[in-house]
Amino acid sequence: MIRVIVPATTANLGPGFDSLGMALSQYSVFECESADEIKIEIEGLESEKLTIENNLVIDCMNRLFEYIDRYPKGYRLKIINGVPLARGMGSSAAAIVGGLMSANALMDFPLSNEKILKLATEIEGHPDNVAPALLGQLIVSTQTKEGEIVYQTIKPFEELECVLFIPEYEVSTSDSRGVLPKQISMADAVHNSSHLALLVMGFASGNKDLIAKTMDDKIHEPYRKILIKQFDDFKNAALNSGAFAFSLSGAGSTIIAYSSKEDSENICESLQRVADQSNLAGKAVILKPCTNGAICEIS
């Protein structure tokens, strides 16, 4: 039996638009074994929204089989979804990595992690979510004009915790992309590049004050926050309760506060209070960064 465990992710992290992502300690699980025919089961979080037809996990398994030009006679696959859909927590990245790693294990590991990352990036379009889903930790990534995936991992500092509010409503990719400007000013470009450089240094060194001062975006968050209910109320509540930084998680609808362990419970209660007072369905949760990335177990 093959068991692949893939973490959720948060991407963008303020000024890190399409380039900075971090793995989180919430997981989807994919169980697979050889069989004479193909049989698919889907369970877990929001499983009623997932279908066997047009299923990203199965599509990615087929992509790997096509890439290596070898196909199994059949397989049994159980998808146990643990990542909320269309909430900015990397559900598609988890599905892509889960599908590719399951197929790779089923065919006796013909591809390295680097090859899987390249395939995952081709499917997703950019590596900011698939890289941390596969490799864990905090990852700065880009793709060169020759198509090479270039990345650097940063181990999150020990006391870092993330407090998320995960609403029940979704934000579609088309909506989140549709509100972005077609052009940005030179001033905004300089703002983001300088803030991102220092933000990465803050995470690498564990300098919370530096993170607090540079977790500020001019490219996507000011436009996308109109799609997020009570965004400013959540941000104010988080920062007033001890969070040292705050941002959208991906494109939303989830929001994320960055905190030290001693402040997380207080921040979590504050975010839930904002939601309850606004009659906004959803749940505040505390998650640690995930440092080991996707895991493949064989039994």
C-alpha positions, 0 to 999 in steps of 0.5 A: 500500500502506498500512502502519500501525505501532502501538506496544505500551503499558504502563498504570496505572504504579503509582497511575495506574490507568486513567489513565496510559499510555506507548507502548513500542518494540515494534510490531504492523504492519498492511498494507492495500490496496484489492481486489475482495474481502476477504482477511485474513492473520495472522502474527507473534507468537502468530499461532496464537491469532488468528483471522479470526472475531471479530477485533478489527482487522477489527471496528474497521475495520468500526466506522469504515466504519459511522461514516463510512457508506462501505464499500470494495468489498474490501481485502487486510489483513495483520496482523503481530502484535508485541505479546504477547496478554493480558500487559498490553502493550496488545495490544487497544489496538494492534489497535484503533488499527491497525484504525481507522487502516488503515480511515481510510487506506483511505477517504482519511483522513476522520477526524482523530486526535482522532476516531480517539481517541474511537472507539478509547476507545468500543471499549476503554472508557477511553483509558489504552492507546489514547491512547499507542498512537495518539499515543505518549509518556506520556499522562495521560488521562480522559473527562469526563461529556460524553464528551470525551477530555481528555489531556496528553502528557509526553515521557519523559526521555531516559535512561529505559528500561523493563526488562520480564519478559514471562511465557509465561502470560496473565492474563485481563481478567476475572481481573484485574478480578475481584480488585479491591475493590468499594470503597476507603477514603478513605485509599487514595483520597487516597494514590493521588491524591497519589502520582499527581499527584507521579508525573506531575510526576516523569516531566515533570521527569525527577526519578527520586527523585520517581518512586521515592517515588511509584510506589506503588499502593493500588487495584489492584496489591496485589490483582492481584499475587497473579495474578503469579508471583514478583512480589515476587522480581522487584520486589526483584531489579529495585530491588536491581539499579538500577531506581528504580521497579517496577510491573505493566504494565497488569494483568499478567502482564508486570512492568516496571522503570524505569531509566536506560540504564546500569542496564538490562542489569544489571536485565534479567539479574537479572529473567531470573535470577529467572525461571530460578531459579523455572522460569518461562518467559518473557523479560526485555527492554529497551524504550525509550519510543516517542515518535512513536505510531502511524505510517501510511505510504503507498507 
